[in-house]
């Protein structure tokens, strides 16, 4: 750093006047700005704290509250509103940073679902620490890559392609004919609609088989690896916690 600062001073001495400024004052200002920036970073780092992350199972909250408080709520929306209010109050009381609901896998220590139910049912406001993010083991699964690279998913795609190839060719032929014959347009639209509906249904069935296999593999890997949380929909993730290939390998090796 000293050599860099000395170079800056020499550089401004040689060329500063050509720019119309005082080289010594310019160099001093540059060093002052660097110090201000360093102080700002140090202050930010001193205020950073571990995140407090928890999880709620919204389906379980809904079903438990319906069973416990069926006559209390006039509509399903009232149940949802009560649950959201409870989550908000618990988050504020316990100074939480993040409450998750859609995850692939979560450890029991992060699950505050029962606290939410108790808050609504018995007006019990729980105190809990919330586990710092540095202390939990995170994993990530790229579901798109599983459908793209998993042999089972590729086999399913090939089966669908073979099953619908002839119907697809027939539709293409009918579409060309309908361009010059208005009487065939209605027939084309009806067959196209049926084609899409049948394909979507078969895709849902095939995808469901793959998803079930993936969920079993994720659960097994998470339990064996003592993961606390496995995410699937994120904006960005470090490759260090990406367990997608492990999931693919686990499914491929389970026959």
N, C-alpha and C positions, 0 to 999 in steps of 0.2 A: 504493500500500500504506500510506503514511503517513497519508493522508486516511482510509482505512478504519479504521486502528487508532485514530486520534483520534476518529472517530465512535463506535467501540466504547466508548471511555472515557467520552465524554459521555453515551452511552445508559445505561451502567451507573450513572453518577453520578445521573442523573435518576430511574431506575426501580429501581436495585438494592436500595435499602432497603425498598421495598414488597414485595420477594421475600424479605426477611429476611437478606440477605447483605451483605458489605462490598463496595461497588462497585469500589474500587481494587484489592482483592485478587482479585476475580473477573476484572477486566480483565487483570491481570498473569498470572493462571493461563491465561486464554484465549490470550494471546500466547505463553506458554511452551509450550503444547500445539501451537500452530501451528509453532513452531520445531522441536519434537521430530518432528512429522510431516514437515517439510521435510528434516530431517537423515536420517530413515529413507528417504525417497525418493532422496536423494542417494547414500546407501550402497548401495541396491539397484541404482541405475544404474551405480555404479562396479564392481559385480560381474557385470553382464550381459556376456556374450561372444557372438561369432558362433556359430551352430549348425553342427555338422559333420554333413552329410547325405550318405549314399551309397545305392547301389541294388544289389540282387542279383536275377538272373534265376533264379528257383527251378526252372523247367522245364529250363533249360540245365544247372544244377548237377546235377539229378537224372540227366539223360541222360548227361552227361560222366562222372559218377562210376560209373554203371552200366557204361559202356564201359571205363573205366580200371580199376575195382575190382569187376568183376562177381562174381568168386569170393569176394571178401572179406566181402560182406554176405549174411546169411541171408535177409533180407526187405527189401521196399521201405521199411518203417518204420525199419530200421537205417540206410539211406541218409539218410533224413530226419533222424534223430537225429544222425548224424555231421555233416551240413550245419549243423544248428542249433547244434551245439556249436562248430563252426568260426566261424560268424557271431558267436556270443557272445564267443569269445576274441579275434577280430580287432577287434570293437567295443570291448572293454575295453582292449586294448593300444593302440589308436589314439585312445582317448577320444572315440568317436563319440557323437552325440546321437540320431541317427535312422537306421535302416536300412529302406529302402522296398523293396517287392516288387511292388506292384500299381499301376503308373502307365501313363498313355497313351503318354508319350514320355520318354526320358531320354537325355542326352548321354553319350558314352563316358567322359568324365572322371570321372563319378560312379559308374561301373559297377565293382564289385569282385568280380564273379562269378568271374573267373579266380583271384583271391586265395583265395577260399573253396575252390575245387577243389584248388588247390595245397596248401592247408593240410591237407586230408583225404588227398590222394594222396601228398604228399611231406613232410608235416609242416613245411611252410615257413610261418613266421609273417611276414607282410609288414608293412612300415611305410609308411604313406601319410598324407598330410595331411588329406584330407577337405576339400572345398571349403566355405568359409563361406557361409551362406545369403545374406548380403548381396552376395556376388560372383557368384551364379548367376542366370540369367534364368528366372523361373518363369512358367508359364502354367496356366490352368485351363479345363476344358471341362465344361459342364453337359450330360450325356448325355440327361437327361430332357427338357431344352428342345430338344435336337436332334430327338428323336422327336416332340415336340409341334409345333415350328415349321417343320421342314424340309419343303419341298414334296414331296420324294420320299416321306417318311414319311407325309404326309397322303394322297398318292395310294395308297400301299400299304394304308392303313387303309380307304379308300373301296373298293378292290378286294375286300378281305376282307368288308366289309359287304355289298356287292352279291352276292358269291358265296354267302354264308351266310344271306342274308335269308329266303329261302323255307324253308330248313330250320329256322330259328329260329321262324318263324311256325307251322310245322307242330308243332314241339315245344311251343310255348305252347298250341296247341289240344289236343294230346294230354295235356298236363299237366292242363288243366281237366277233360277227360273222365275221366282216371284218378282224380280226386278222388271220383267217385261210382261207379267201376267198378274193383274190385280186380284184375280180369283184365288191365286195361290198364296197371297199374303196372309190371309186369316189362318190357313193351314200351317204355314211356316211359323207364325207367332204362337199358335197353340202347341206345336211340337217343340219349339224352342223353350217355351215356358216349362213344359213337362221335362225336357232334358235337364234344364237348370235345377229343377226341384229334385229330380232323382239323383243327380250328381251331388248336390249339396247334402242330401240325406246320407249317401254312401260315404262322402268325405267326412261327415260328422262321426259316423260309425268307426271308420278307419282311424281318424284322429283320436277318438276316444280310447281306442286300444293303446295307441302310442303314449297318450297322456297318462293313462293308468300305469303303464310300465315305467315311465319316467318318474312319476310320483313315488312309486315303490322304491326305485333306485335312489332317489334323493333322500327319502326318509331313512333308508338303510345307511347311506353314506353319512348323513347328518348325525345319526345316532352313534355310529361307529367312530366318527371323527369328532364327536362332542361339539358339534356346531350349535350356536345359540340362535342363529337367524340365517335363513337362505332367501335371497331376494331374486326376483326375475325381471321386474320392469324398473329400470333405472336410466338416468340421463347419461351417466358416465360411470365406469367402474375400473378399478385397477386390475390388471391381469393376475395379480397376486392372489385374489380371492375367487377367481373364475374356476369353478369346478365342473364346467360343462363337459369337458372331455372325459372326466372321471365318470360322469353320469352315462355318457354314451358307451364307454367301455363296460360299465357295470351291466347295462341292458344287453349289450352284445354277448357278454359272457354268461348270461343267465338264459339258458334255453331249456 
